[in-house]
């Protein structure tokens, strides 16, 4: 149900034109997959009581040590799609992107600059130890913070929320994934993500940036050949290191099923794996919200919301006036990597500003606390409940499998040559 004073989304003439023209390319694929045409979905977002301008800070890590957030810098461009959608609904949402450099010092300084700029809230589109410095600085400044890619919700101060899967949810979903595949003795490769809670690996290996992945893969291959060796591999850590391990396993002809922590959902995973001449068509499983390209072809409310997001993504990429965050390049050059989690974090902050009728960060923070944000508010992905630090419900964390087959919902590549390597994740069927 739509809350009083907030009307999200609203379909106008621009919406109808976009829905008709921009969902057309996916209709035939959806008909084939679902047996029914994709329904047009509203693209423009409008908040009736939103203030004249809502400023949202977007903190990214353009460069960092492994595990400190740089893998998500391009996924964060989904925030631009949210701002564009609100613009279609005559709501001014101004994004203030800031590079935290993947360090605690850089994160605190970036938040201070955003506070001076008068932002109503901050989307920290990064992860790692340095994120806490950003959260602490924002807390002191009274600015609400949303964390779409960080999994550690423990000990967060008031007015800071994890909006993606947290550690407990990841561990539970990975346990289900192993069970669904009928395996129970994973070899854990800890590439910086640690051991998921409750896991009992048959063997454990540490892998750091600069280590020889071939030696690691050979050791696992030898163990896999033993009578009671591992029956699967679980890789935990940042996307680029996960990809390095997976390529080495492929090179060593390790045929065990491979499970990955949710960092594999980062665009950097596919890019790195392909750059190492690894294959993207192997059996790869991870966990996370089912809010990607494949789910947009569904016929229910979730599919409708995602269809609207991808229609807006294409519209944003088709507008030559819209650029990426830092390089001044057309948005189309990064549209392949933009994701729904950064988009939804912006939507949630604007919904809170509309409820508060204010852009003051303290008012927005108070309005956000306890707020439930849904598809009716413009979310592309699952609903978010801000009554606790982990806003995503447990049952929204699904087991996902990778495919190289594109549903064709993203814009045509803006640069000449072959398209960038991509993986498309979809809900894995239960055994």
ChimeraX attribute file (.defattr): number of C-alpha atoms within 10 A of each C-alpha:
attribute: neighborCount
match mode: 1-to-1
recipient: residues
	/A:1	7
	/A:2	13
	/A:3	13
	/A:4	9
	/A:5	14
	/A:6	18
	/A:7	18
	/A:8	24
	/A:9	23
	/A:10	18
	/A:11	18
	/A:12	15
	/A:13	9
	/A:14	13
	/A:15	24
	/A:16	16
	/A:17	14
	/A:18	22
	/A:19	22
	/A:20	15
	/A:21	13
	/A:22	23
	/A:23	21
	/A:24	17
	/A:25	15
	/A:26	20
	/A:27	18
	/A:28	15
	/A:29	18
	/A:30	20
	/A:31	15
	/A:32	11
	/A:33	14
	/A:34	13
	/A:35	11
	/A:36	15
	/A:37	18
	/A:38	23
	/A:39	21
	/A:40	22
	/A:41	23
	/A:42	27
	/A:43	33
	/A:44	29
	/A:45	28
	/A:46	26
	/A:47	24
	/A:48	18
	/A:49	18
	/A:50	23
	/A:51	18
	/A:52	12
	/A:53	15
	/A:54	23
	/A:55	22
	/A:56	26
	/A:57	27
	/A:58	31
	/A:59	27
	/A:60	29
	/A:61	27
	/A:62	18
	/A:63	16
	/A:64	16
	/A:65	14
	/A:66	19
	/A:67	22
	/A:68	22
	/A:69	30
	/A:70	28
	/A:71	28
	/A:72	28
	/A:73	22
	/A:74	23
	/A:75	27
	/A:76	31
	/A:77	28
	/A:78	24
	/A:79	27
	/A:80	26
	/A:81	30
	/A:82	30
	/A:83	24
	/A:84	24
	/A:85	29
	/A:86	23
	/A:87	16
	/A:88	19
	/A:89	22
	/A:90	15
	/A:91	23
	/A:92	21
	/A:93	23
	/A:94	17
	/A:95	20
	/A:96	18
	/A:97	24
	/A:98	22
	/A:99	21
	/A:100	28
	/A:101	21
	/A:102	26
	/A:103	22
	/A:104	18
	/A:105	13
	/A:106	19
	/A:107	27
	/A:108	21
	/A:109	18
	/A:110	24
	/A:111	29
	/A:112	16
	/A:113	14
	/A:114	25
	/A:115	20
	/A:116	10
	/A:117	13
	/A:118	17
	/A:119	23
	/A:120	28
	/A:121	34
	/A:122	30
	/A:123	29
	/A:124	30
	/A:125	30
	/A:126	28
	/A:127	25
	/A:128	23
	/A:129	16
	/A:130	22
	/A:131	27
	/A:132	19
	/A:133	18
	/A:134	25
	/A:135	27
	/A:136	19
	/A:137	19
	/A:138	25
	/A:139	18
	/A:140	10
	/A:141	16
	/A:142	20
	/A:143	27
	/A:144	27
	/A:145	28
	/A:146	27
	/A:147	28
	/A:148	27
	/A:149	26
	/A:150	25
	/A:151	21
	/A:152	22
	/A:153	21
	/A:154	11
	/A:155	9
	/A:156	16
	/A:157	17
	/A:158	17
	/A:159	24
	/A:160	28
	/A:161	29
	/A:162	26
	/A:163	28
	/A:164	30
	/A:165	28
	/A:166	24
	/A:167	18
	/A:168	16
	/A:169	24
	/A:170	24
	/A:171	19
	/A:172	17
	/A:173	24
	/A:174	28
	/A:175	18
	/A:176	16
	/A:177	23
	/A:178	22
	/A:179	13
	/A:180	15
	/A:181	13
	/A:182	12
	/A:183	16
	/A:184	17
	/A:185	19
	/A:186	25
	/A:187	24
	/A:188	26
	/A:189	26
	/A:190	21
	/A:191	24
	/A:192	19
	/A:193	16
	/A:194	14
	/A:195	19
	/A:196	21
	/A:197	14
	/A:198	10
	/A:199	15
	/A:200	14
	/A:201	18
	/A:202	17
	/A:203	15
	/A:204	16
	/A:205	13
	/A:206	14
	/A:207	21
	/A:208	13
	/A:209	13
	/A:210	7
	/A:211	10
	/A:212	13
	/A:213	20
	/A:214	16
	/A:215	13
	/A:216	18
	/A:217	22
	/A:218	17
	/A:219	14
	/A:220	25
	/A:221	19
	/A:222	13
	/A:223	17
	/A:224	20
	/A:225	12
	/A:226	9
	/A:227	7
	/A:228	10
	/A:229	17
	/A:230	23
	/A:231	20
	/A:232	24
	/A:233	28
	/A:234	24
	/A:235	30
	/A:236	25
	/A:237	24
	/A:238	30
	/A:239	31
	/A:240	25
	/A:241	28
	/A:242	27
	/A:243	26
	/A:244	23
	/A:245	22
	/A:246	28
	/A:247	24
	/A:248	21
	/A:249	25
	/A:250	15
	/A:251	16
	/A:252	18
	/A:253	12
	/A:254	20
	/A:255	15
	/A:256	19
	/A:257	17
	/A:258	21
	/A:259	25
	/A:260	25
	/A:261	25
	/A:262	23
	/A:263	28
	/A:264	29
	/A:265	25
	/A:266	24
	/A:267	24
	/A:268	26
	/A:269	25
	/A:270	24
	/A:271	19
	/A:272	19
	/A:273	23
	/A:274	18
	/A:275	14
	/A:276	14
	/A:277	10
	/A:278	20
	/A:279	16
	/A:280	21
	/A:281	11
	/A:282	15
	/A:283	14
	/A:284	17
	/A:285	24
	/A:286	27
	/A:287	31
	/A:288	25
	/A:289	25
	/A:290	21
	/A:291	23
	/A:292	23
	/A:293	24
	/A:294	22
	/A:295	22
	/A:296	27
	/A:297	27
	/A:298	22
	/A:299	19
	/A:300	12
	/A:301	15
	/A:302	20
	/A:303	23
	/A:304	21
	/A:305	27
	/A:306	27
	/A:307	31
	/A:308	27
	/A:309	32
	/A:310	26
	/A:311	29
	/A:312	26
	/A:313	28
	/A:314	23
	/A:315	20
	/A:316	24
	/A:317	25
	/A:318	16
	/A:319	13
	/A:320	12
	/A:321	11
	/A:322	17
	/A:323	19
	/A:324	18
	/A:325	23
	/A:326	10
	/A:327	8
	/A:328	10
	/A:329	14
	/A:330	19
	/A:331	26
	/A:332	26
	/A:333	16
	/A:334	20
	/A:335	26
	/A:336	26
	/A:337	20
	/A:338	25
	/A:339	28
	/A:340	26
	/A:341	27
	/A:342	28
	/A:343	27
	/A:344	31
	/A:345	32
	/A:346	29
	/A:347	26
	/A:348	25
	/A:349	28
	/A:350	32
	/A:351	28
	/A:352	28
	/A:353	28
	/A:354	23
	/A:355	24
	/A:356	22
	/A:357	18
	/A:358	20
	/A:359	25
	/A:360	17
	/A:361	25
	/A:362	18
	/A:363	19
	/A:364	26
	/A:365	24
	/A:366	17
	/A:367	21
	/A:368	26
	/A:369	19
	/A:370	15
	/A:371	18
	/A:372	17
	/A:373	24
	/A:374	21
	/A:375	21
	/A:376	19
	/A:377	25
	/A:378	32
	/A:379	28
	/A:380	29
	/A:381	25
	/A:382	25
	/A:383	22
	/A:384	24
	/A:385	20
	/A:386	22
	/A:387	13
	/A:388	16
	/A:389	24
	/A:390	25
	/A:391	25
	/A:392	23
	/A:393	17
	/A:394	16
	/A:395	10
	/A:396	20
	/A:397	22
	/A:398	23
	/A:399	25
	/A:400	26
	/A:401	19
	/A:402	21
	/A:403	17
	/A:404	15
	/A:405	12
	/A:406	13
	/A:407	16
	/A:408	12
	/A:409	24
	/A:410	21
	/A:411	19
	/A:412	15
	/A:413	16
	/A:414	16
	/A:415	10
	/A:416	6
	/A:417	7
	/A:418	7
	/A:419	11
	/A:420	13
	/A:421	17
	/A:422	21
	/A:423	21
	/A:424	18
	/A:425	28
	/A:426	23
	/A:427	21
	/A:428	17
	/A:429	10
	/A:430	10
	/A:431	8
